[in-house]
């Protein structure tokens, strides 16, 4: 059952992840909140065209992909006039330096570290990026996950 405070049924989230297990987990989280989870076909598609056509509320991006680095996809999206404002949430196993995290934050890109972040924090960051709010759930902060603060 969706947990957002307003309907998200017409919104989609694009998932750019090459691990089938983690991609499925992200799709479950997204769809559990009432979004449509769209898994990006890494082997054949042009990400800019996909985003223009499907108009997702946000993009979930892994940085370490087999065929093409996630950073290349981010640069392509940010370079295009029609896709540069689509929110991006990096969910990656790659450790970033504080300088890299700040550089992403300055470009309005959030970063979460796989393995060091709780599912509730992933869910909250997706909602925030997609422009939806949810009642806050109290709980301890995780170590290692860095997210954008307003």
C-alpha positions as CSV (number, residue, x, y, z in Angstrom):
1,X,0.0,0.0,0.0
2,X,1.4,3.4,-0.9
3,X,2.8,5.4,2.0
4,X,3.0,8.8,0.4
5,X,0.8,11.6,1.5
6,X,-0.4,12.4,-2.0
7,X,-1.1,10.1,-4.9
8,X,2.0,9.0,-6.8
9,X,0.2,6.5,-9.1
10,X,1.0,8.5,-12.3
11,X,4.7,8.9,-11.5
12,X,7.5,6.7,-12.5
13,X,11.0,6.2,-11.3
14,X,13.8,5.1,-13.7
15,X,16.2,2.5,-12.2
16,X,19.7,2.4,-13.7
17,X,21.2,-0.6,-12.0
18,X,23.0,-3.7,-13.5
19,X,22.6,-6.0,-10.4
20,X,19.4,-7.9,-11.0
21,X,18.9,-8.4,-7.3
22,X,19.4,-4.8,-6.3
23,X,17.4,-3.6,-9.3
24,X,14.5,-5.8,-8.2
25,X,14.8,-4.5,-4.6
26,X,14.7,-0.9,-5.8
27,X,11.7,-1.7,-8.1
28,X,9.9,-3.3,-5.1
29,X,10.6,-0.2,-2.9
30,X,9.4,2.2,-5.7
31,X,6.3,0.2,-6.4
32,X,5.5,-0.3,-2.8
33,X,5.2,3.5,-2.6
34,X,2.8,3.6,-5.6
35,X,5.3,4.7,-8.2
36,X,5.9,2.8,-11.4
37,X,9.4,1.3,-11.4
38,X,11.0,1.3,-14.8
39,X,14.2,-0.7,-15.2
40,X,16.5,0.9,-17.8
41,X,17.8,-1.5,-20.4
42,X,21.5,-0.8,-20.1
43,X,22.6,-2.7,-23.2
44,X,20.7,-0.9,-25.9
45,X,19.0,2.3,-24.9
46,X,19.8,6.0,-25.0
47,X,19.1,7.3,-21.5
48,X,18.3,10.9,-22.6
49,X,15.7,9.6,-25.1
50,X,14.2,7.3,-22.5
51,X,13.9,10.1,-19.9
52,X,12.4,12.4,-22.5
53,X,9.9,9.8,-23.6
54,X,8.9,8.4,-20.2
55,X,9.3,11.6,-18.1
56,X,10.2,9.9,-14.7
57,X,9.9,11.8,-11.5
58,X,13.4,10.7,-10.6
59,X,16.3,8.5,-11.7
60,X,18.0,6.0,-9.4
61,X,21.6,5.6,-10.6
62,X,24.4,3.2,-9.8
63,X,27.8,4.5,-10.6
64,X,29.6,1.2,-11.2
65,X,27.9,-0.4,-14.2
66,X,29.5,-3.0,-16.5
67,X,28.9,-1.5,-19.9
68,X,29.1,2.2,-19.3
69,X,29.9,4.2,-16.1
70,X,26.9,5.7,-14.3
71,X,28.7,9.0,-14.4
72,X,28.5,9.0,-18.2
73,X,24.7,8.6,-17.9
74,X,24.5,11.5,-15.4
75,X,26.6,13.8,-17.7
76,X,24.4,13.0,-20.6
77,X,21.2,13.8,-18.7
78,X,22.7,17.0,-17.2
79,X,23.9,18.1,-20.6
80,X,20.5,18.0,-22.3
81,X,18.1,20.9,-21.9
82,X,15.1,18.7,-21.5
83,X,16.5,16.3,-18.9
84,X,18.9,18.4,-16.9
85,X,16.4,19.1,-14.1
86,X,15.3,15.5,-13.6
87,X,16.3,14.6,-10.0
88,X,19.0,11.9,-9.7
89,X,19.7,9.8,-6.7
90,X,22.9,7.9,-6.8
91,X,22.7,4.5,-4.9
92,X,26.1,3.0,-5.3
93,X,28.6,0.7,-3.6
94,X,31.3,3.0,-4.6
95,X,32.7,5.1,-1.8
96,X,32.9,8.8,-2.7
97,X,35.1,11.4,-1.0
98,X,33.5,14.3,0.8
99,X,34.5,16.5,-2.0
100,X,32.7,14.3,-4.6
101,X,29.6,14.2,-2.4
102,X,29.6,18.0,-2.1
103,X,30.1,18.4,-5.9
104,X,27.1,16.1,-6.5
105,X,25.0,18.1,-3.9
106,X,25.9,21.3,-5.8
107,X,24.4,19.8,-8.9
108,X,21.3,18.7,-7.0
109,X,22.3,15.0,-7.1
110,X,21.8,12.9,-3.9
111,X,24.2,10.1,-2.9
112,X,23.5,7.0,-0.8
113,X,26.0,4.3,-0.2
114,X,24.8,0.7,-0.8
115,X,25.4,-1.5,2.3
116,X,25.5,1.5,4.6
117,X,22.0,2.8,4.3
118,X,18.7,1.5,5.6
119,X,15.7,0.8,3.3
120,X,13.7,3.5,5.0
121,X,16.4,6.1,4.1
122,X,16.4,4.9,0.4
123,X,12.6,5.2,0.4
124,X,12.7,8.7,1.9
125,X,15.3,9.9,-0.6
126,X,13.3,8.5,-3.5
127,X,10.2,10.3,-2.2
128,X,12.1,13.5,-1.7
129,X,13.6,13.4,-5.2
130,X,10.2,12.6,-6.8
131,X,8.6,15.6,-4.9
132,X,6.5,13.6,-2.6
133,X,6.5,13.7,1.2
134,X,5.6,11.1,3.8
135,X,5.2,11.2,7.5
136,X,8.6,11.0,9.1
137,X,9.5,7.8,10.9
138,X,11.7,8.2,13.9
139,X,14.8,6.1,13.9
140,X,18.6,6.2,14.2
141,X,20.6,7.7,11.4
142,X,22.8,5.3,9.4
143,X,26.5,5.8,9.1
144,X,28.1,6.3,5.7
145,X,24.9,7.3,3.8
146,X,25.1,10.9,2.7
147,X,22.1,12.7,1.4
148,X,21.3,16.2,0.4
149,X,19.8,18.4,3.0
150,X,17.8,21.5,2.3
